[in-house]
């Protein structure tokens, strides 16, 4: 087995088992190095997006999913996760107390 393939599999395994901010950040940094060498690797981008989600870095996760969709527009996981994260951002950024406009009230959807 190729050395870089072993390294990739090892980092992906670490990513799926990572927890805690420090460990997540460390694995993201390792993924960044691998992605810089092969920026169109969908598996690495999915893995990094997952870690961004664990850290609640919604924008970074969406960016990775959108990058995946530029590579493979039919990637179902990227499509679903992008829409899901956009919904999370919509609710996080909505201040229902700043405007009495009930057209944007999330409770009426």
C-alpha positions in Angstrom: 0.0 0.0 0.0 1.3 3.4 -0.9 2.6 5.6 1.9 0.4 8.5 1.1 -2.7 6.2 1.0 -1.8 4.9 4.4 -1.4 8.4 5.8 -4.7 9.4 4.3 -6.6 6.5 5.8 -4.9 7.1 9.2 -5.9 10.7 9.2 -9.5 9.9 8.2 -9.7 7.4 11.0 -8.3 9.9 13.5 -10.9 12.4 12.2 -13.8 10.1 12.8 -12.6 9.3 16.4 -11.6 12.9 17.2 -13.2 14.8 20.0 -12.4 17.9 21.9 -11.4 21.2 20.4 -7.7 20.7 20.5 -7.8 17.2 18.9 -10.3 18.4 16.2 -8.1 21.4 15.4 -5.0 19.2 15.1 -6.7 16.7 12.7 -8.1 19.7 10.6 -4.5 21.0 10.3 -3.4 17.5 9.0 -6.2 17.4 6.6 -5.4 20.9 5.3 -1.9 19.6 4.4 -3.3 16.6 2.5 -5.9 18.8 0.8 -3.3 21.3 -0.3 -1.6 18.4 -2.2 -4.8 17.1 -3.7 -7.5 19.7 -3.5 -10.1 17.6 -5.5 -10.1 14.7 -3.1 -13.8 14.4 -2.2 -13.2 12.0 0.7 -10.8 14.4 2.4 -13.2 17.3 1.9 -16.1 15.4 3.4 -13.9 14.5 6.4 -12.8 18.1 7.0 -16.4 19.3 6.6 -17.5 16.8 9.2 -14.9 18.1 11.6 -15.9 21.7 10.9 -19.5 20.7 11.8 -18.3 19.1 15.1 -16.7 22.5 15.9 -19.9 24.3 14.8 -17.9 26.2 12.0 -20.9 26.1 9.7 -19.5 28.4 7.1 -16.3 26.4 6.7 -18.3 23.2 6.4 -20.6 24.7 3.8 -17.5 25.9 1.8 -16.1 22.3 1.8 -19.5 20.9 0.7 -19.8 23.5 -2.1 -16.3 22.6 -3.2 -17.4 19.0 -3.4 -20.4 20.0 -5.5 -18.1 21.8 -8.0 -16.2 18.5 -8.4 -19.3 16.2 -8.3 -22.6 18.0 -8.7 -24.5 14.7 -7.9 -22.9 14.1 -4.5 -26.0 13.6 -2.4 -24.3 13.9 1.0 -22.9 17.3 0.1 -26.2 18.5 -1.3 -28.1 17.4 1.9 -25.5 18.8 4.3 -25.3 22.1 2.5 -29.1 22.6 2.8 -29.1 21.4 6.4 -26.3 23.8 7.4 -27.9 26.7 5.6 -31.0 26.1 7.6 -29.0 26.0 10.8 -27.3 29.3 9.9 -30.7 30.8 9.0 -32.0 30.1 12.5 -28.8 31.1 14.2 -28.7 34.4 12.5 -32.4 35.2 13.0 -33.2 37.5 15.8 -37.0 37.2 16.3 -37.0 39.9 18.9 -35.5 42.6 16.6 -38.4 42.8 14.3 -42.1 42.1 14.8 -42.3 40.8 11.2 -43.9 37.4 11.7 -43.2 36.5 8.1 -39.7 35.5 9.3 -40.8 33.9 12.6 -39.3 30.4 12.7 -42.1 29.0 14.8 -44.6 29.5 12.0 -42.8 27.4 9.4 
